[in-house]
Amino acid sequence: MRARFFAVHIVFALFVATFGVSQASGSSSAAALPRVLDVIVLAQGGVPVVGADVSVGVDTEVTDSFGRVRFPAATPGTIRITHPGHPNRTVAWAGNGDRVTIVLAQRVRRAVHIAGTIPGTARWQELLTLADRTSLNAMMVDIKDESGRIFPSSASTWGEKAGAILSRWDLQTIVDEVHSHGLDVITRIVTFQDPVAGRALPDMAARYASSGRPYSKNGQYFLDPTDPNARAYAMELASEACAAGVDEVQFDYVRFPDGIARGVVFDGGSSAAVRVSTITGFLADAKATLPDGCDVAADIFGFTTSIDGDGGIGQQLSSLAGVVDVVSPMVYPNHWGNGWFGFAVPANHPGPVVDGSSRNALDRVAGTSTAVRPWLQDFGGYGSTQVRAQIDAADALGLGWMIWNAGSRFHEGGIPTDAEGVTPAGPPAPIIQTKPSSGFWDVADGTTFTDDIAWLGDSGITHGCNPPWSDSFCPRRILSRGEVATLLVNALHLPASSVDRFDDDNGSTHESSINALAAAGITRGCGPRAYCPYSQLTRAEMAALLARAFDLPEAPGNTFDDDDGMGLEPDIERIAAVGITRGCGPREFCPTDPVPREQVAAFLHRALSF
């Protein structure tokens, strides 16, 4: 058996000597190209951007679920990236490197709240003019507000059943008019607080179990967030808005009622787990349903930025992170109780309160593509100074903001002009990398196992750990017994076997390799008709496999102290005698340690080189 494997090694050695080992080069001579170029597109937070159009020269590719594209023959020039959820970005590429990682900026929107009664009136024109004079770049317009009324014309079937449609203005006309001013359109849909539908359609409302009548508190009626019809109502309005060209849908009152009274029931229950999964699930459905370019946002209570739970309403910020495009916490300074953020009266410190609550929100969405855009306060006795303090705090964090006043009356002196507005820091510079000589991005040059891993990849024994790209090796990932079987079969070119030796590998992707390994007498399994394919392989077990695979001679001796008395000690001595192992320390083999991929590379490289 050993002679056959030695011949295989000779063939491979001749291939390397003739053709060389492929290595990427970062030298200036590489700029002549064209060359293979990978582009990775990420959102801020390191989240892959799916569905982005990436162009290099005349070639365009669309990013996959990893945010990646590959150009087989890219020529130096400009990389252009477009995606409906992010500002476009262009990056100059001089032809150097094999991979460019580019982070896209988030859209930063600055808006004021426009009540649904205002579009089409003289006040509407005043607000458009206000936006023209200031750094506002968006208008937040109510479609359906706390009254339960739908202000624009609508084809919503549930709106018709509830008798909620007022048809005061045409949504498409308003969207086109706002866009003509160079502004984005955000629409607000009050989702589950609805006194009109709650009374007109009680079957989809939260209700008292004893009487069946809709639940109400302080004049508020809540639709049941677990009811599919209540969810469909909001989704109808959102889909209609996106079809009209709205840039973002803000779901407000997207929650369970606070302080749920005893005896109030919901179709799907109201435990903490149900509350969180219901609200998160509704917003996830909206994100999946609404088209690209129509962002999904959630208005949330301000205190959710600074607690870990859901506050009894289903709004758990850590669960919403990565689900929606934007979270907009209502961080109004006068809504915080005494002592918050170290202030006896938080309302007297509007800037620091917005700063503290926004930082807490950023911590909870860190590592996701979800943006934080707080609602700011222009009511409750606040004037231009207090409004500006809140805006300055949000701007300092690179956030957008929206200003709330129920009647849409704002202190213009508190809103920065274009000249005064703070431009958020742009995305980081692109990262241009040259592939290491190992052929894998996660195996740097000069590491202990670089040469072994390069050999493993170039010989075709492994194709990486990240299909379909297969350009990462995952060197420290522990291998299962099934995975090692496949590596050995590839390395030794073992013929397939039709004999099913074990029962516990049925359905495993490595079953054919395990059978081939057994047919060659290299494995005996881990028990009667058992191979334990999903168990981790230990270093001692690896030694036994190699000793049998290469039919190594007996090797009397005691090279290591920590394997004394083990049943596999003779196999460890056999691979030590021919230099396949050097141990894990002075007179130590670490026989019970699991085997990571990088160590298997070294074992196989030495085994086929002795």
N, C-alpha and C positions, 0 to 999 in steps of 0.2 A: 504493500500500500504506500509506503513512504516514497518509493521510487516514482510512482505515478504523480504524487503531489510535487515532488522535486522537479519533475519535468515541466509541470505547469508553471512553477516559479521561474524556470529558465526562459520559457516563452515570454513571460511577462517582462523579465529583465531585458530581453532582446528588444521588446517593443519600446521600453523606456529609453534604452540606449540609442535606438534608431530615431524615434520621433520626439523624445524629450518629454518632460512633464510640463503641462500647460500652466503658465503663470500670467496673471494680469499684470500690466505694467502701468505705472503712473508717470512715466517719463514723458518729456516734451515730444518725443518722436511719435507717441501714441496719438497726438492731436491730428495727424494726417487722416486717419480713419477713412471711411465709416467703420463703426464698431458697434458691438452689442451694448445697448444702454438700458438699464432698468431705472424706472422712475417710481418713487414711492410718494404718495400724496397723503398727508395727514392733516387733521384738524388740530387746533390748539388743544393740548391735553394728550396728544399722541394717538388719537383715535383715527383709524383708517377712513379716508373719504372714498365712499363707494360711488361709482357711476360718474366720476369726473372725466371730462374730455381732456386728454393730454396730447398736444401736438408738438412734433419736432420736425421742422421743415414742412413738407407736404404730407407727412404721415400723421395720422391721428389714431389713438387707441383709447379705450375706456377702462378705467381702473376697476379691478375685481374686488372681492370681499376683503382682500388684504390691503386695498388702496394702491395696488401695483399694476404697472404696465411694463411691457418689454418691447424695445425697438431693435430688431435684428441687425439693422444697418443704419444707425443714426449718424448724421453728419453734424458738425459743430454749427451752432446757431442759437436760436431762442426757443426755450421750452415754454409753451403757453398752456395754461390750465384754466378751464371754465367749469363751474358747478353752480347750480341754481341756489344752493344754500350758502355760498361764500362769494366774496368779491373775487373777480378774476385776478390771476397773478401771472406775470411773465418773469422768466429767469434766464439770464445769459449763460450759455454753456459753451466752453471753449474746446470741447472734445476730450477733456481729461476725465479720468475716472471711469468706473464701470457702473456706478449707481449714484443717483441724485435723490436726496430726500428733501421734499419741499412741504412746508407747513403753510396752510391757507389761513388767512385772517378770518375772524368772525365779523358778521355784519353788526355794526354799532348803530343802533337806532335811537334817536332822541325825539320824543313825541309828547304831545299834550292830549288829554282826554276830551273827545268831542261827544257830547250827549246826542242821542239819537233824534232828538227834536230839532237839531240845529241845521243839518245839511239842507241846502236849498234856500236858506234864509239869509238876511243881511248879515247876521252874526257869523255865518259860515264864511262869507267873503272876508270878514275882518280877521278871522282865524287863519285863513290862507295867507293873507297879507302879513300877519304876525310871523308865520313860518318863513316868508320871504325875507323878513327883516332880521331874523335871528338864526341861531345855529340849529334850529329844529330841522330834521330831515325826514320826519314821518308824521302822519296824523293817525291817531287811534280813535276810531269811530265805532260807536255802539250800533250793533245790529239788533240785539235783543238785550234788554237791561233788566234791572231788579224788578221792574213792574211786570215782567213776563210778556211785554208787548214786543212785536217785531216791527221795526220802523220802516225798512224798505219794502218794496213789492217782493213777494216771495211765492214760490211754488211748493213750499213745504207742506206735505200732507198732514203732518202733525200740527203744524201751525194753523192750518185751516180747521182741523177738528177742534182745536182749542179755542178758536175764534180770536187768535192773537195778532193777526196780520193787519197793520195799519196802512201800509202802502203809501207812506208820506213822500218817498223819494225813490229814485231808481239807482240801485247799487252800481250798475255798470257805468252810468253817467258820472257818479261821484268818484269812482275809482279812476276813470279816465281824466277827470278834472284834477285830482290830486297828483296823478302821475305827470300831468302837463306842467306842474310847478316843480318837477324834479324831486318829488317827495314819495316815500314809500307809504303804503296803506296797511295799517293794522286794524283788524276788526275785533271787537269784543263781543263774545257770546256768553251771557250769563246762563250757565248750564243746568244746574240742578235746583237752584232756588227759583221757584216759578209759581207765583200766586194765581196766574191765569190757568195754566195747564193743570196745576195741582187741584184746583176746584172743578175745572171742566172735565178732566180725565182722571178721576181719583184712582182708577185701577193701576196707574203707573206712578202713584205718589206714595211717599212714606205715610203710614196710617196707623191709627190706634187699633190694636188687636181686638179690643172689646167691642168697638162700634163700627169699625171699618171706615170711619170718616178720616179725611186727610189730616195729617199732623200739621199744626201751625204753632208758631212761637213769635211773639212780637210782630205779627203781621206777615211773617215769612212762611211760605209753604215750600216744602222740598219734594221734588221728584225723587223717586227711589233710584239711587245710582246703580243698583244691581238689576234694575228692570231693563230688559233689552229695548223696549219701546222708548223709554226715557233717554237712553243712550242714542238711539237712532234719531230722535228729534234733534239733538244737538249736532249730530253728524250730518244730517240733511242740510242744516243751515251753514255748517262749515264748508261742505262740498260746494254749495251754491256760491259762497263767497270766493272760494279759490277759483271756480270757473269764471268769475267776473274779473279775475286778475289781481285779487288781494294778495299782498306779499306775506302776510302773517295772520294767523287766527289765534287770538287770546281767549282761552277758555277760563272764564271767571266762575266763582262759586262751584268749582269742580271739586266737590267735597261732600261729605256727609254733614248733616246739621250739627252744630256744636251743642254740647250739653243735651244729648238725646234723652228725652223724657222716658220714664218707665212705661212700658206697655206699648211703645212705638215699634213697629215691625217693618222689616225689609224683606223682599222676596228671597234674597240670597244670604240673609243674616247680617250682623253688624259687629262681629268680633273684630279685634284689632287686626288680625291677619286678613279677614275678609275686607275690611275697610281699605287697607293698603293695597291689596291685590286688585280690588275693584277700581280704585282711582287710577292706579298705575296702569292697569289693563286697559281702561278706557282711553287714556292718552296714548298708549302704545298702539291701540287700534287706529286712533286718529292719525298717528304718524305713518302707519302702514297704508292707510286708505287715501289720505290727501296727497295730491301730486307734489313732485319735487318743485321747489321754488315757492311753495306755500308753506311757510314755517309753522310749526306747532308750538304754542306757548301755553304755559299754565300760570295763572295768577294764584299766589299762595299766601297764606297768613304770614306776617312778618316773624312771628315767634318760631316758625318751622326752620328758620335759618340757624337757630341757636339751641335746638333740642334734638335728641336722637330719635324720639318716637314720632307718632303721627298726630299728637295733640287731640286724639279722639275723633278726628275728622277724615282720616285717610290720606292726609298730605304728609308723606315722609320724604323729605328732600333727598336723602341718600338713595331711595328707591326710584325717584323720578330722574335722577342724574343719568344721562345717557339715553333716556327714553324720549324726552322732548328736546326741541331745539333751544328753547328759552324758558327759564323760570323767572317770574317777576314777583318777588316777595314785596308785600305791602309793608315797607319798613317805616311807616309814618312815625316820626319821633313821639307824637303825643299818644301813640298806642302802647307804648312801653311803660310798665309799672315802675314805681320808685325803686331805685337801686340797680336797674339794668345798666350795664356798661360802666358801672361805678358812679352814676349820677343820681343824686337824690330826686331830681326832676329831669328825666331824659328829654322832655320837650324843649327844655331851655338850651339844649346842646345838639341842634339838628345835624351839624356836620359830623361830629364824632359818632353819633348814633347810626347814621347811614354808613359810615366807614366800618364800624364794628360789626353790624349785622351783615353787611355785604361781604366782609372778609370771612365771616362764619359760613355764609352761603358758598363762597368760592371754595372753601375747604371741603365742603360736602359734595361738590360736583367735580372736584379735582380729578384729573385723569380721564374725563369724559369730554364729549363735544358740546355739552350743554352750556349755553351762555347764561350769565346772570344779568338781568336788567331790572333794577328796582323801581317800584312805584314810589314817587316822592310826594310830599305834602305841600299843597297850596290851599290851605283852609285852616280853620281853628285858630284864627288870629294871626297867622303867619303873613309876613310881607316879603318884599323883595330880598331883604338881607337873609332871612331864614331859607327862602327858596334857593338863593345862590349858594348858601353854605352846603346844602344838600347836593346840589349839582356839582359843586367843586369836589366834594368827597367822592362822588361816583366817577367823575372824570379822572381823578387822581388814580383810581384803580383800573382805568381803561374800559369802564363799563358804559353802556348806554343808560338811558333813564326815560321814565314817563312821568308826567306831572298830573296829579289827580286834583280835580275840582269838580264836584258833581254838576255844577251849573256851567262849567267850561269858562270860568272867569279867572284869568291868570294875571300875576304881577309880572308884566313884561320886563321890568327893571331887573328881575332876578334871573332872566334867561340870557345866557351869553349870546353875543352876536357871532357871526362867522369869524370875525377877526379875533374875538376873545375866546372862542371855543377851543378846548383842548383836544388835539388829535391823538387818539390812542396810539400807543406804541405799535408799530407794525410787527408782522410775524418775523421770526428769526431768519437769519441768512440760510440759504440752502446748504445742505451738507453733501459734499462730493467725496466719494470714497472709491478707492481702488481695491479690488478683491485681493485678499491675502493669498500667499502662495499655496496655502492648503486647498484653495478652491471653495472654501466655505467662509461666509461672513463672520461667523462667531468663533472662528479659530484663527487667532492672530499669529503673525510670524513670530518665531522665536520661542513659542511655548514648548513645554516638555513633550507634548504629543503632536506637534505640528507636522513633522515629517511622516509619522505613522498615519495620521488622518489623511494627509495628502495622498499617500500611497493607497489607502483604502478607497478613496474616491476615484482616483485615476485608474485603478484596476477594475472599477465597476462593481466592486463588492457591495458598496452602499451607494444610494442615490440621495442621501440627505434625509432630513427629518421633517421637511416642510413642503410636501407636495402641494401644488404642482410645480413650485419653483425649485425645490430641492437644492437650495444653495445655503442652507444652514445645517450644521451637524449635530447640534445639541450635545456637546461633548460630555457634559456631566449628568446627562439623563441616564437613569438606571435602566438596564436592559432586562426584559423578561426572558424566561427560558425559550419561549417561542421565537422571539426576535433573534436570539443568539443562534438558534437552529438555522434560520434563514441566512444569516451572515456566514455561517460555516458552510452551508451548501453552496452559496455563491462563491466563496473563496476556494472550495475544493472541487467545484464543478461536478458534484455528485449527481448520478443519474436518478431520475424519478423512480418511485416505487409505488405500485398499486396496492401493496399490502397495508391495511389499516391496523397499525400496531397498538394504538391507544384509544381509549374511549373518551377521555376528557378533553380532546383537542378537536372534536367534531365541530365544524363551523368556524374554526379559527383560521385566520388568513395565513397562518404558518403551518397548517396541517400537512401539506405536501412536503414541506421541508423537514418536518419532524419525522415523517415516514421515511424519507430518503436517509436521514441521519441514522434512524434505527436499522434500516436495511444494510447500511455500511458497517454496522456494529459499533458505532461511535457512542450511541446512547442506549441505556438500559431502562430509561424512565425513572420515575420517582416512587413507583409502587406497582402492584399488579395492574397491568393495562392502564397505567396512568403516567402521564408525562409532566403534569403541572405546568402547562404552557404559559399561564399568567403569573406564575410566581417569579420572584426575582432570582437571578442566577448569582450564586456566590463565587468568590474567587477560587475556592477549592473545587467546586463543580466545574468551573471553566478549565482548571488544570486537568481534571479527569477527561473532559471532552478532547482537549488537545493531545493528551498522552495517547488516547485511543486513535484519534484521527491520524496521527503521524507514526503510530506503532513504535513509540519510543522505547528504548531498552530500559531494563531495570537499572536503578541508580542508587546503590546503597549509600547511606550517609544521613546526616542530620543537619541540613543547611539552616533550618529555621527552628526556633524554640516554641513558637506559639501554635504549631500544628501537631505537637507530640501526642501520640495516642489516637489521632483521628484516623478514620477508615480510609480517607483519601490522601493521607500523608505520602504513600509511595508515589502517587501520581504527581504530587507537588514536587517531590524530589526528581522525578523524571524530567519535568519541564525546566527545572532549575539547572539540571546537569548540562543541558544543551543551550542554555542562555535565553530561553523564552521568557523567563521571569527573573527579576532582580530583587523581588520582595517589595515590601512597603516601608521598610526601615531596617536598622541593624538587626539581623537575625530574626526578622519578622516577615511573615507572609500575609497576615490579616485574612485568614482563610474564610471567615464567616462574613466578611464585608461583601455587600453587593457590588456587581461589576458595572461601572459606567461605560458609556460608549467609547470614550477616549482610551480607556484601558484595554478594551477589546481590540481596538485598532492596533495598539502596541503588541498585544499577544499575537495577533494574526501576522503582523508585519515581521516579527522576529521568527515566528514559526515557519514562515515561508522563505526565510532568509538564512536559516542555519544550514 
